[in-house]
Amino acid sequence: MNITAFAQYAGVSKAAVSRYFNGGYLSAEKRAQIAAAVEATGYRPSMQAQMLRTRRTRQIGVIMPRLSSESCARMVEGISRVLDDQNYQLLLINTANDNTREVRALDTLRHDTVDGIILIATMFTPEHHAVLQSLHVPVVIVGQQYPGFSCVFHDDFGAAQAATAHMLQKGRRKPGYLGVTLLDKAVGLARREGFDSALRDAGLVPQPQRNFQIVQPLYASLARLIYPHAHKIGADVRHADDLARPFFTHGRAHSFPAISFSV
């Protein structure tokens, strides 16, 4: 059934049908007529026809770095809930922490039909900059600050500084730090700087040998990398739950005296 046939069935104009499905103004009587006709026929407007007419797809592309990340999963869940409330569909792309795939995903969405892009970002390369500047749809960047774009981010420096200061107040004087690459300006660099700042505020000198940078393929073996240094570390600050979990499990098994902070 097309819109013309449906309008005739409902006893209203095609314009009234269009306003009904697009949230426009209608009298209560006409709205009730159309609602009854929808219930009786199951009619829904053609998505393709709406896209051609309005040049909107009601789809939002969401690019995430890892499906296995608990924090990313929570973000996507919240995004999905809000989009669903507004009758938008979520188009999800997982890049597996691969910068090349992330740039390719942005370029794909630039050419495909989405009404906007949400990028859960980790780091930016010159290729990121080039493709971001070429986009002609709204973009929101989550987790990082990037000039010229709407960004939603944490105070990573302040969080790491506060967590470390709290740990030091508990009497730990030989803290260690477990984080990701410093090329990640938020989770890597800002949190590391917050950690070092808290040490200096407490009159301690940051010790590079107590800082460990872990990348994705090493998550499973990070405990084996760090525990040979356990005698040098009196407590640790970990940057995220998924990074901290195997470290904490291994530590309990080896009676490592650590206070755990996930920022």
C-alpha positions in Angstrom: 0.0 0.0 0.0 1.4 3.4 -1.0 0.7 6.7 0.7 -2.1 7.6 -1.8 -4.0 4.4 -1.2 -3.5 4.7 2.6 -4.7 8.3 2.6 -7.9 7.3 0.7 -8.5 4.5 3.2 -8.0 6.8 6.2 -10.2 9.5 4.6 -7.5 12.2 4.9 -5.1 14.0 2.6 -1.6 12.7 1.7 -0.3 15.9 3.5 -2.0 14.9 6.7 -0.5 11.4 6.5 2.9 12.9 6.0 2.5 15.3 9.0 1.3 12.3 11.1 4.4 10.3 10.5 6.8 13.2 10.7 5.4 14.6 14.0 3.7 17.6 12.4 0.5 19.4 13.6 -2.8 17.6 13.1 -6.2 18.0 14.7 -7.0 15.4 17.3 -9.8 14.0 15.0 -7.5 13.5 12.0 -4.7 12.0 14.2 -7.2 9.5 15.6 -8.4 8.7 12.0 -4.9 8.0 10.8 -4.0 6.0 14.0 -7.0 3.8 13.4 -6.1 3.3 9.8 -2.5 2.3 10.7 -3.8 -0.2 13.3 -6.1 -1.7 10.7 -3.7 -1.8 7.8 -0.2 -2.0 9.4 0.8 0.8 7.0 4.3 2.3 7.4 5.8 4.9 5.0 8.7 3.8 2.8 12.0 4.5 4.5 13.6 5.0 1.0 11.0 7.5 0.0 11.4 9.4 3.3 15.2 9.5 2.7 14.8 10.9 -0.8 12.3 13.5 0.3 13.9 14.7 3.6 17.5 13.8 2.8 17.7 12.3 6.3 18.2 8.6 7.2 17.5 8.7 10.9 20.7 6.7 11.3 23.7 7.6 13.5 27.0 6.0 13.0 28.9 5.0 16.2 32.5 4.1 15.9 34.0 2.3 18.9 37.5 1.0 19.6 36.8 -2.3 21.2 33.7 -4.5 21.6 35.2 -6.1 24.7 35.7 -2.8 26.6 33.2 -2.6 29.5 33.3 1.3 29.4 32.7 1.4 25.7 29.8 -1.1 26.0 28.2 1.2 28.6 28.6 4.2 26.4 27.1 2.4 23.4 24.2 1.2 25.6 23.4 4.8 26.7 23.7 6.1 23.1 21.4 3.4 21.8 18.8 4.2 24.5 18.7 7.9 23.6 18.7 7.2 19.9 15.8 4.8 20.3 13.8 7.3 22.2 14.2 9.7 19.3 13.4 7.1 16.7 16.9 6.9 15.3 18.8 3.7 14.4 22.4 3.0 15.6 24.9 1.9 13.0 27.8 0.4 15.0 31.4 0.0 13.7 34.1 -1.8 15.8 37.7 -0.9 14.9 39.5 -3.2 17.3 41.9 -0.4 18.3 43.2 -0.1 14.8 43.8 3.5 13.7 43.6 2.6 10.0 40.3 0.9 10.5 39.0 3.9 12.4 40.0 6.3 9.6 38.4 4.0 7.1 35.2 3.8 9.1 35.0 7.6 9.2 35.5 7.8 5.5 32.9 5.1 4.9 30.3 7.0 6.9 31.3 10.2 5.1 30.1 8.6 1.8 27.2 6.6 3.2 24.0 8.1 4.4 24.0 8.8 8.1 22.7 11.9 9.9 25.6 12.1 12.3 28.6 10.3 13.7 29.7 9.6 17.3 33.3 8.7 17.6 34.5 7.0 20.8 38.1 8.1 20.3 41.5 7.0 21.6 44.1 8.9 19.6 44.4 11.1 16.5 46.7 10.9 13.5 47.1 13.2 10.6 44.8 10.8 8.7 42.1 11.3 11.3 42.5 15.1 10.9 42.1 14.9 7.2 38.9 12.8 7.2 37.3 14.7 10.1 37.8 18.0 8.2 36.1 16.4 5.2 32.9 15.4 7.0 29.7 17.3 6.2 27.5 15.7 9.0 27.5 16.6 12.7 30.2 14.8 14.7 30.5 14.2 18.4 33.8 13.0 19.8 33.6 11.0 23.1 36.5 10.5 25.5 38.9 13.0 23.9 39.2 16.7 23.3 39.6 17.8 19.7 39.6 21.4 18.5 36.6 22.4 16.3 34.3 19.5 17.3 31.7 18.9 20.0 33.4 16.7 22.6 32.2 14.8 25.6 35.1 13.8 27.9 36.2 13.2 31.5 38.6 15.1 33.6 41.2 12.4 33.3 44.0 14.4 34.8 41.9 15.3 37.9 40.6 11.8 38.3 44.0 10.2 38.3 45.4 12.9 40.6 42.6 12.5 43.1 42.9 8.7 43.1 46.6 8.8 43.6 46.4 11.4 46.3 43.8 9.2 48.2 46.2 6.2 47.9 49.1 8.2 49.2 47.0 9.4 52.2 46.5 5.7 53.0 50.3 5.5 53.7 51.5 4.0 50.4 54.8 5.6 49.5 56.1 3.5 46.5 53.2 3.7 44.0 53.3 2.2 40.6 51.2 3.1 37.5 49.7 0.9 34.9 48.4 2.6 31.8 48.2 2.8 28.0 50.3 4.5 25.4 50.9 8.2 25.9 49.8 8.8 22.3 46.3 8.5 23.8 46.1 12.1 25.1 43.3 11.4 27.7 43.6 7.8 29.0 47.3 7.7 28.4 48.9 11.1 28.8 46.4 13.0 31.0 46.1 10.3 33.6 49.8 9.7 33.7 50.3 13.4 34.3 47.7 13.4 37.0 49.5 10.5 38.7 52.8 12.2 38.6 51.3 15.5 39.8 49.9 13.8 42.9 53.3 12.3 43.7 55.1 15.7 43.4 52.4 17.3 45.6 53.2 14.7 48.2 56.9 15.4 48.0 57.7 12.3 46.0 59.7 12.0 42.8 58.0 10.0 40.0 60.0 6.8 39.3 59.9 5.7 35.7 60.7 2.1 36.6 57.4 1.8 38.4 55.4 2.9 35.4 54.1 0.4 32.9 52.5 0.9 29.5 50.4 -1.9 28.2 48.9 -2.3 24.8 46.0 -4.5 23.8 47.8 -7.7 22.7 49.6 -7.8 26.1 46.5 -7.5 28.4 46.5 -11.2 29.1 50.2 -11.3 30.0 50.5 -7.9 31.8 50.7 -9.5 35.2 53.7 -11.6 34.1 55.4 -8.4 32.9 54.9 -6.5 36.1 55.2 -8.9 38.9 59.0 -9.3 38.6 59.0 -5.6 39.8 56.5 -6.2 42.6 59.2 -5.6 45.3 59.6 -2.1 44.1 55.9 -1.2 44.2 53.8 -0.6 47.3 50.6 0.2 45.6 49.3 0.6 42.1 47.0 2.8 40.1 45.4 1.2 37.1 43.7 3.2 34.3 40.6 1.1 33.6 38.7 -1.9 34.9 39.5 -4.2 31.9 43.3 -3.5 32.3 43.2 -3.8 36.1 41.3 -7.1 36.4 44.0 -9.6 35.4 46.6 -7.6 37.4 44.4 -7.7 40.5 43.6 -11.4 40.1 47.3 -12.3 39.7 48.2 -10.1 42.6 45.9 -11.8 45.1 47.3 -15.1 44.1 50.8 -13.9 44.9 49.9 -11.9 48.0 50.9 -8.6 46.4 50.1 -5.7 48.9 48.3 -3.4 46.5 45.5 -0.9 46.9 43.4 -0.9 43.7 42.1 2.2 42.1 40.4 2.1 38.7 40.0 5.7 37.3 
